[in-house]
Amino acid sequence: MKKSIIRAVAAFGCLTSISSLSGCATVQPWEKQNLAKPEMTFEGDRLDTGYTEHIYSSKEAASGGAGVGGGGCGCN
């Protein structure tokens, strides 16, 4: 029983390390055109972005400020 648990943990560790290493890839120059498409951005769909901003402003009772970094009281 103890050996099977150790074997399962070792197999899980090997699979995790193999899958994490396979996620790293270099992008060739001719493949970069696919990454520049509007669908690849976080705000690719204008209609969906509009709905999300409307819901956010309705819940927060505020408007604007989307995409602006920072915040707080400003006292450093």
Secondary structure as GFF3:
##gff-version 3
##sequence-region A 1 76
A	DSSP	alpha_helix	2	22	.	.	.	ID=ss1
A	DSSP	three_ten_helix	29	31	.	.	.	ID=ss2
A	DSSP	alpha_helix	32	35	.	.	.	ID=ss3
A	DSSP	three_ten_helix	38	40	.	.	.	ID=ss4
A	DSSP	alpha_helix	46	60	.	.	.	ID=ss5
###
